[in-house]
Amino acid sequence: MADLDGKNYDYVIVGGGVAAAAAVGGIRELDENGSVLVLGAEPDGPVYRPDLSKKLWLDEDATLEQSRLLDGQQADLQTSSPVTAIDPGAHTVTVQGGATVTYGKLLLATGSSPRTLDLPDTDRVIYYRTAADYRRLRDLAGKDTPVTTVGGGYIGAEISSALTQNGAKVTMIFDEDLVQQRLFPTSIAELITKEFTDRGVRLLTGETVADGKLADESVAIQVGDGSSVEAGAVVVGIGVTPNVQLAEAAGIGTDNGVVVDDRLRTSATDVYAAGDVANYDDPLLGRRRVEHVDNAEAMGKQAGRNMAGADEAYDYTPIFWSDLFDFGYEAVGRLDSRLDTVEDWKDDTSAAVVFYLDEGVVQGVLLWNVWDSTDKARDVMARSRAGELTRDQLPGAIPTS
């Protein structure tokens, strides 16, 4: 990094994901000429991460190159360049190798890291998140190849569906009784679980991973009941943790992420945060941290604009979505099957709207095979929060077709 040492940039972005790319776009909306440096820890520049478990597996014409986000003319991009320290007082960042860069405004878009298990250190065990992970899994997961996935939540279900549709023989290990049981009410979790079984996915439910052993061109996973599953690749999707280490070491306020105000400013002067790592005040749900791409895009763009002088509030409640075989959904807010739920099914049961309530107030809305209704879902949440909608008035509030 000697070529960076001593350089001064108007804007420095730490992180090379979706939020970072969106921030560059936000900066350029207001400042066409300011110098921008993006420091990414990964070997690849920003890519549209949902494609790694969706489009790149399901669209035969899709390529990783098409998923890249950052135009090289918009910013100086340095990949494989993890930042090791931030000095808010001096307005500097230090890059691995010792180079020090001075900034005018700094954005922490450090994202999150996958939770890991005590499994062999081999490239056949993939904690799925990056473009490099996608390339490696593509190499390993050919047609009829046994693949073990660990985790029955959002990413575990999505990548298991995608792999199965590409001909892999998937065994799915998770500690619940139903696929995505923590996210969806039993009625929908049962539908998903049956679909996975009907599609040939072997489900080891209610199991945790006890051990793993590396064999010739395979990994054997032992589960709690003592049985063993051998596969050419193991994909682990058991959640993530926010990358707050840099912020904490620099004395920047953290609490389940880097705490920001409504302008996405941290506790340090001229330092902002956005994306997975940011804990912000959602106008409908209060303090929260969101790990979905819609938030990374919207928050990153707003952070970039504010760094360039916009002084605008981030007052957005983001959405998320997924496709599981022939099922699809969009959602807003907090989906947790432990909450009180109101299910409103279409007459032919092909679609449903599910409202998630806490103490009578709608916290989230699932649009199951229902499309183009996320704005309506936000409106329902706002009206419920204001006391204008009771639980009994929810059925029919959002059409199921």
HELIX and SHEET records of a PDB file:
HELIX    1   1 VAL A   18  LEU A   30  1                                  13    
HELIX    2   2 ARG A   49  LEU A   52  5                                   4    
HELIX    3   3 LYS A   55  LEU A   58  1                                   4    
HELIX    4   4 LEU A   64  SER A   67  5                                   4    
HELIX    5   5 ALA A  131  LEU A  140  1                                  10    
HELIX    6   6 TYR A  154  GLN A  165  1                                  12    
HELIX    7   7 THR A  186  ASP A  198  1                                  13    
HELIX    8   8 GLN A  245  ALA A  249  1                                   5    
HELIX    9   9 GLY A  275  VAL A  277  5                                   3    
HELIX   10  10 VAL A  293  MET A  307  1                                  15    
HELIX   11  11 THR A  374  ARG A  385  1                                  12    
HELIX   12  12 ARG A  391  GLN A  393  5                                   3    
SHEET    1   A 6 ASP A  76  GLN A  78  0                                        
SHEET    2   A 6 VAL A  36  LEU A  39  1                                        
SHEET    3   A 6 ASN A   8  VAL A  14  1                                        
SHEET    4   A 6 THR A 100  LEU A 108  1                                        
SHEET    5   A 6 THR A  92  VAL A  95 -1                                        
SHEET    6   A 6 VAL A  83  ASP A  87 -1                                        
SHEET    1   B 5 ASP A  76  GLN A  78  0                                        
SHEET    2   B 5 VAL A  36  LEU A  39  1                                        
SHEET    3   B 5 ASN A   8  VAL A  14  1                                        
SHEET    4   B 5 THR A 100  LEU A 108  1                                        
SHEET    5   B 5 VAL A 271  ALA A 273  1                                        
SHEET    1   C 2 SER A 112  PRO A 114  0                                        
SHEET    2   C 2 VAL A 240  PRO A 242 -1                                        
SHEET    1   D 5 VAL A 125  TYR A 127  0                                        
SHEET    2   D 5 ALA A 233  VAL A 236  1                                        
SHEET    3   D 5 PRO A 146  VAL A 150  1                                        
SHEET    4   D 5 LYS A 169  ILE A 173  1                                        
SHEET    5   D 5 ARG A 202  LEU A 204  1                                        
SHEET    1   E 3 VAL A 209  ALA A 215  0                                        
SHEET    2   E 3 SER A 218  VAL A 223 -1                                        
SHEET    3   E 3 SER A 228  ALA A 231 -1                                        
SHEET    1   F 3 VAL A 258  VAL A 259  0                                        
SHEET    2   F 3 ALA A 278  ASP A 282  1                                        
SHEET    3   F 3 GLY A 286  ARG A 288 -1                                        
SHEET    1   G 5 ILE A 319  LEU A 324  0                                        
SHEET    2   G 5 PHE A 327  GLY A 333 -1                                        
SHEET    3   G 5 VAL A 361  TRP A 368 -1                                        
SHEET    4   G 5 ALA A 352  ASP A 358 -1                                        
SHEET    5   G 5 ASP A 340  TRP A 345 -1                                        
END                                                                             
